[in-house]
Amino acid sequence: MAWIWNRILPKARHAGTAPSAQIDGYIAGLIRPDRPGLALTVLKGGVVVHAAGYGLANMDGRAITPDTIFHLASCGKQFTGLGISMLADEGKLDVDDSLGKYLPTLSGFGPEMTIRRLLHHTSGIRDLYDEEGFEKVLARFERATNADMIRTYADLGCPMATDGCRPGDEFFYSNSGYELLGAVIETVSGQSYHDFFQQRVFDVVGMKDTFSIPDQRTGDPRCATGYFRDDRGGYVVHGGFGHDEIVGSGSFYTTVSDLGLYDRALATNSLLSEAGMREIFTSGRTNDGSATNYGFGWYVGVNHLGRFAEHEGSWSGFYSYICRYLDQPLSIFVLSNHPDLDLFEIASETTAAFD
């Protein structure tokens, strides 16, 4: 994928217009009130300066608000990175240990297949979601789990995406690699992935509407419905995929309100040591020393506001974008069920309005 930060550029300001009014007017030109939409929250200096919903959570007429619950998609990788870092802070694992130390079934992958390389997407491991016939592979399991993912990797024999590639040689984005990290969290903590984050993060921060699936709260009437476009341009309920019990690469639901609470916890090192937080937002490097511009579940880069960390996601008709500026007290969270929006562009306009 293209580096996201190349697209977050300064925008023209609208003199005399308050930032929130600028954004309301801009998004009103993108979203009809009777169509799917988005929720947006902006924090500046740890304070919410804009929180709004636009469009419909469901085509039955429920409006989106800052408390509407959306699937976080791949933006959820940040939690896996956080969980691994928390366990490392406690001395329960070392990110430079091999994967096989914690998942012995995969010890044949060798000592170079480390936790750090999986976090940085430099392990070179195959992303099973890009494999031809992946659906048929997991169809042999009634309800696929991380244990099934591990067995599938063990059966493959060669884990590498590129012939002749060694761990660390290149950046290769792998959802499946993060699901193996999800299994490491469960093994080391002795808890399910769901319970680990519920008890160690969400309950601590007060994120009452954030959870890892499977969870009965996906039936909450405040949950948005994900949509895609059909051949005639209509909005069709996505319906989801059959792999929602595989966790680690993006198995969370949340609200922009809860993400605001989470942002404050990160800013105050409430969940992790200061050193741990620095490591999360530090780029990985390949064997030749090249920066990957990916930390622990975040893309990292520099633009006109300095250093920042961000991610985007798309899954089951849900779309997400998150950005935290590390040298400026500014964070932007966008969650959507609208298949046609450019969330990067919306974030760019929002950045220009509030920086």
C-alpha positions in Angstrom: 0.0 0.0 0.0 1.1 3.6 -0.5 2.5 5.4 2.5 -0.4 7.2 4.1 1.5 10.2 5.3 2.2 11.4 1.8 -1.5 12.3 1.6 -1.9 14.2 4.8 -0.8 17.6 3.5 -1.6 21.2 4.5 -5.0 22.4 3.2 -6.2 25.9 2.5 -7.9 27.5 5.6 -11.2 29.2 5.4 -10.7 32.6 7.1 -13.3 33.6 9.7 -15.0 30.1 10.0 -14.8 28.2 13.2 -13.0 24.8 12.8 -16.1 22.7 13.7 -18.2 24.7 11.3 -15.6 24.1 8.6 -15.7 20.4 9.1 -19.5 20.2 9.4 -19.8 22.1 6.1 -17.2 20.0 4.4 -18.7 16.7 5.4 -22.2 17.8 4.6 -21.0 18.1 1.0 -19.9 14.4 1.1 -22.6 12.6 3.0 -26.4 12.7 2.6 -28.3 12.6 5.9 -30.3 9.5 4.6 -27.2 7.4 3.7 -24.4 5.7 5.6 -21.9 8.1 7.1 -19.2 8.5 9.8 -18.4 9.5 13.3 -15.5 11.9 13.9 -13.7 13.0 17.1 -10.8 15.5 17.4 -8.8 16.0 20.5 -6.4 18.9 21.0 -4.3 19.1 24.2 -6.2 16.1 25.6 -9.6 17.8 25.2 -12.3 16.9 22.8 -12.7 19.9 20.5 -15.0 18.3 18.0 -17.3 15.2 18.2 -20.0 14.6 15.7 -21.9 12.0 13.7 -23.0 12.3 10.1 -25.4 10.1 8.2 -27.0 6.8 9.2 -25.8 4.0 11.4 -28.3 1.8 9.7 -30.6 2.4 6.7 -33.6 1.9 9.0 -33.0 5.5 10.1 -30.8 5.4 13.1 -28.5 8.5 13.0 -24.8 8.2 13.7 -23.5 9.9 16.9 -20.1 9.9 18.6 -21.4 6.9 20.6 -22.3 4.8 17.6 -20.3 1.5 17.7 -18.2 0.6 14.6 -15.9 -2.2 13.7 -12.3 -0.9 14.0 -10.9 -3.2 11.3 -7.1 -3.1 11.0 -6.8 -0.1 13.2 -7.2 -2.7 16.0 -3.6 -3.8 15.4 -2.6 -1.0 17.7 -4.1 -3.0 20.6 -2.2 -6.1 19.7 1.0 -4.0 19.7 0.0 -2.5 23.0 -0.7 -5.9 24.6 2.6 -7.3 23.5 4.4 -4.2 24.9 2.5 -4.4 28.2 3.7 -8.0 28.6 7.2 -7.0 27.7 7.1 -4.2 30.3 6.2 -6.8 32.9 9.1 -9.0 31.9 6.8 -11.8 30.7 8.3 -11.8 27.2 11.0 -10.3 25.1 10.1 -8.9 21.7 13.3 -10.2 20.3 12.5 -13.8 21.3 11.5 -16.2 18.6 7.8 -16.9 17.9 8.5 -20.6 18.5 9.4 -19.9 22.2 5.7 -19.1 22.8 4.1 -21.1 20.1 6.1 -24.3 20.0 4.1 -25.7 17.1 5.8 -23.1 15.0 9.3 -23.5 16.4 10.4 -24.8 13.0 10.1 -21.3 11.7 13.5 -20.7 13.3 15.0 -18.1 15.7 14.9 -15.3 13.2 11.1 -15.3 13.2 10.9 -12.9 16.2 8.0 -11.2 17.9 9.5 -7.8 17.0 9.6 -8.7 13.3 6.0 -9.8 13.4 5.1 -6.5 15.0 7.0 -4.5 12.4 5.7 -6.6 9.5 9.3 -7.6 8.6 8.9 -11.3 9.4 8.2 -12.0 5.8 5.4 -14.4 6.9 2.7 -15.2 4.4 -0.6 -13.3 4.9 -3.1 -16.1 4.6 -5.9 -13.7 3.7 -4.1 -13.1 0.5 -3.7 -16.8 -0.2 -5.7 -18.2 -3.1 -8.2 -20.6 -1.6 -7.8 -19.3 1.9 -11.6 -19.6 2.5 -11.5 -23.3 1.6 -8.5 -23.8 3.9 -10.3 -22.5 6.9 -13.7 -24.0 5.8 -12.4 -27.3 7.2 -12.8 -25.8 10.7 -16.4 -25.3 11.8 -15.6 -22.0 13.5 -12.0 -21.0 12.8 -9.9 -19.8 15.8 -6.3 -18.7 16.3 -5.4 -22.3 17.1 -6.7 -23.3 13.7 -4.6 -20.5 12.2 -1.5 -21.9 13.9 -2.2 -25.4 12.7 -2.7 -24.1 9.2 0.7 -22.4 9.3 2.3 -25.6 10.6 0.8 -27.5 7.7 2.1 -25.1 5.2 5.7 -25.9 6.0 7.2 -22.8 4.4 5.9 -19.7 6.0 7.5 -17.1 3.8 5.6 -15.0 1.4 8.5 -14.6 -1.0 10.8 -17.4 -2.1 14.3 -16.9 -0.9 13.3 -14.2 1.6 14.6 -14.4 5.2 12.9 -12.8 8.2 13.9 -9.2 8.3 14.6 -8.8 4.6 11.6 -6.7 3.7 8.4 -5.1 4.9 5.5 -7.3 4.1 2.1 -6.4 5.7 0.6 -9.6 7.2 -2.7 -9.7 8.9 -2.0 -13.4 9.8 1.2 -12.4 11.5 -0.7 -10.2 13.9 -3.1 -13.1 14.6 -0.1 -15.2 15.6 0.8 -12.3 18.0 -2.8 -12.5 19.3 -2.1 -16.1 20.2 1.1 -15.1 21.9 -0.8 -12.7 24.1 -3.2 -15.5 25.1 -0.3 -17.9 25.8 1.8 -15.6 27.9 -1.1 -13.9 29.8 -3.1 -17.1 30.4 -6.2 -15.2 29.4 -8.3 -15.1 26.3 -7.5 -12.2 24.0 -11.0 -10.8 24.7 -10.5 -10.9 28.5 -7.0 -9.6 28.4 -8.0 -6.3 26.7 -11.3 -6.0 28.6 -9.6 -6.3 32.0 -6.2 -4.7 31.3 -7.2 -1.9 29.0 -10.9 -1.1 28.4 -12.1 -1.5 32.0 -9.1 0.5 33.2 -9.6 3.4 30.8 -13.4 3.4 31.0 -14.0 2.4 27.4 -17.5 0.9 28.0 -18.4 0.5 24.4 -15.1 -1.2 23.2 -14.7 -4.9 23.0 -13.1 -7.7 21.0 -15.3 -10.1 19.2 -16.8 -12.6 19.6 -19.0 -10.7 22.0 -22.7 -10.5 22.6 -22.5 -6.7 22.4 -22.3 -6.9 18.6 -26.1 -7.1 18.9 -26.2 -3.7 20.7 -28.8 -1.5 18.8 -26.1 1.2 18.8 -23.9 -0.8 16.6 -23.7 0.5 13.0 -24.3 -1.7 10.0 -21.5 -2.1 7.5 -22.3 -1.5 3.8 -20.9 -2.1 0.4 -22.1 -1.0 -3.0 -23.8 -3.4 -5.4 -23.5 -3.2 -9.2 -26.4 -0.8 -9.4 -24.9 1.6 -6.9 -27.1 0.7 -4.0 -26.0 0.2 -0.4 -26.1 -3.5 0.6 -25.5 -4.9 4.1 -22.2 -6.6 4.2 -23.1 -9.4 6.5 -19.5 -10.0 7.7 -17.1 -12.9 7.3 -16.8 -16.3 8.9 -13.6 -15.7 10.7 -14.6 -13.4 13.5 -13.2 -15.7 16.2 -9.7 -15.2 14.9 -8.2 -12.3 16.8 -5.2 -10.1 16.7 -5.3 -8.4 13.3 -8.4 -6.2 13.9 -11.2 -7.8 15.9 -12.5 -4.8 17.8 -15.6 -2.7 18.0 -15.4 0.8 19.4 -16.7 4.4 19.3 -15.0 7.6 18.6 -15.9 8.7 22.2 -14.0 5.7 23.6 -11.1 6.3 21.3 -10.9 9.8 22.9 -10.5 8.2 26.4 -7.9 5.8 25.0 -6.0 8.7 23.4 -5.7 10.4 26.8 -4.4 7.2 28.4 -1.7 6.9 25.7 -0.8 10.6 26.1 -0.3 10.1 29.9 1.5 6.7 29.7 -1.3 5.3 31.8 -1.1 1.9 30.2 2.5 1.5 29.4 5.9 2.9 30.5 7.3 5.9 28.7 10.0 3.7 27.2 7.4 1.3 26.0 5.4 4.1 24.4 8.5 5.3 22.5 9.1 1.8 21.2 5.5 1.5 19.9 6.0 4.6 17.8 9.5 3.8 16.5 9.9 2.5 13.0 11.1 -1.0 12.4 14.1 -1.6 10.1 14.9 -4.3 7.6 18.1 -6.3 7.7 19.8 -3.7 5.5 18.9 -0.9 7.9 16.1 0.6 5.8 13.2 2.1 7.8 9.8 0.5 7.4 7.8 3.4 8.8 5.8 0.9 10.8 6.0 0.6 14.6 3.9 -1.7 16.8 0.5 -1.6 15.1 1.0 2.0 13.8 2.4 3.5 10.6 4.8 6.2 11.7 6.0 9.2 9.7 6.7 13.0 9.6 4.8 15.8 8.0 4.4 19.6 8.4 3.2 19.0 12.1 6.2 16.8 12.9 6.1 13.1 13.9 2.8 11.2 13.8 1.4 7.7 14.1 -1.6 6.5 12.1 -3.5 3.5 10.6 -6.4 2.7 8.4 -8.7 -0.2 8.2 -11.5 -1.8 6.1 -13.5 -4.9 7.1 -17.1 -6.2 6.7 -18.4 -2.9 5.3 -16.6 -0.8 8.0 -13.9 1.7 7.4 -11.6 3.5 9.8 -8.7 6.0 10.1 -6.8 7.1 13.2 -4.0 9.5 13.6 -2.1 10.8 16.7 0.4 13.7 16.2 3.3 13.0 18.5 4.9 16.5 18.5 1.6 18.3 18.6 -1.4 17.7 21.0 -3.7 16.7 18.1 -5.5 13.4 17.5 -8.2 12.5 14.9 -10.4 9.4 14.9 -12.8 8.6 12.0 -15.1 5.6 11.9 -17.4 4.9 9.0 -19.9 2.5 7.4 -19.9 4.4 4.0 -18.0 2.6 1.3 -17.2 5.6 -0.9 -15.5 8.1 1.5 -11.9 9.0 1.4 -11.1 9.0 5.1 -7.5 10.2 4.4 -8.9 13.3 2.7 -11.4 13.9 5.5 -8.5 13.6 8.1 -6.4 16.0 6.0 -9.2 18.6 6.0 -9.7 18.1 9.7 -6.0 18.5 10.4 -6.0 21.8 8.5 -9.0 23.1 10.4 -7.7 22.3 13.9 -3.9 22.5 13.8 
